[in-house]
């Protein structure tokens, strides 16, 4: 149930025992229930190219295309064991491409199969789910699952706090990129959170993966090796080589290793070969432009809607044709490729974030793409234009999250040269985001706050102060901006100003 206040929408979950949970939100949390009916629908679905770089879909999980992970039993026992707290919060941490989403989906599926009420968070799903229905239909506590939890921290923290305050038993099961989660210090915001980390691929896990490949007749280049043992060793060798390369500093090694053993080649050269083949297509330039826009966003796990994507594309070139014709071109001419288009409802993505990350580097170095001016500038302009039509469009978060994502990458850079390059990109995107919200007159305090904090880190305090002022003008009650501004003034020994700002932040 939802009600609207003056400027705030509230979500109200009735627990069924005269307790009501209310928390401020800009939108309702949406979940897909992994009910018996929903699971049967997934069983009849078409599995994705899971062994060729695609993230699994529920059909892959239903058909058990994934291989067992060593840490599975420990997490499952924590969630289902008789001895344990009434509130259980678990998070799976790993780099991108190391299998955390697959493991999260496997656990969610198996728990649902064992009659646990399991709900999968989907920010755009249409859902009438309320916790009252869970209480009425199930005896076991609901298990709420969140993938990429580092992108939804505020929502999750509010939900956990609200449910605990009202005394409703529940479990949360999450997955997040390890570095992003820990660098943002999320664990301090969700108490009682237990971390489970996917580490190095074990022999037993490699054995299970090879067995799956053999069962599915998807060995690829591994078929040249005669024995099961040789295939295990080849996968482990490729995995070790990937670990020892600086190329994957910000990502996992399992996905590159899987692609290398299947295609018998170096991961970067494999992706480059695909891009070069696409370039030779009759409409190769258009296809690469389309992919560049999607990859520039999905490299961080984000996605684009069709309207924003097409608006950004048409600002780059005037020979695109209609949106329908472009989508058809992408679906047919990139189908099955490592850089293929993936669609999930209105969301457009690439096959996998790691592939997108490597492809972005290659597009810049080998194909002459200017990521800042040629890709991100039209993209952020399209986001702002879309916000004019719909202020709550999900892509609006890209105005703040893309610059921050590059800052996170810079912290994991291989060397000082790369760190400087990534920081320059982050700075350019901050400026671009500021420019588009000013041109479109968007009242977005968060964009100003993020830019102000960056200026503060660079010791450009006068500039930071002006940005904080602009943000507070956009939203006089934006407490995070007021508090961050107050902390800066306190550090600068401007105690009177800091005190006034703190007071305004408390009252906001």
Secondary structure, DSSP 4 states (H G I P E B T S, - for coil): -EEE-SS-EEEEEE-SSS-EEEEEESS---EEE--HHHHHHHHTS----GGGTPPP-HHHHHTT-S---TTHHHHHHHHH-SSS-SEEEEEEEE-BTSSHHHHHHHHHHHHHHTT--EEEE-TT------HHHHHHH-SSPEEEEESSGGGSHHHHHHHHHHHHHTT--EEEEEEEEHHHHHHTTGGGTSTTEEEEE--SPPHHHHHHHHHHHHHTT--GGGGGS-SHHHHHHHHHHHHHHHHHSGGGTTB-SHHHHHHHHHHTS-HHHHHHHHHHHHHTSTTHHHHHHHHHHHHHHHTTT--EEHHHHHHHHHHH-S----HHHHHHHHHHHSTTSTT--EEETTEEE-S-HHHHHHHHHHHHHHS---IIIIIIHHHHHHHHHHHHH-TT-GGGGHHHHHHHHHHHHHHT-SSHHHHHHHHHHHHHHHHHHHHHHHHTT---HHHHHHHHHHHHHTT-HHHHHHHHHHHHHH-TT-HHHHHHHHHHHHHTT-HHHHHHHHHHHHH-
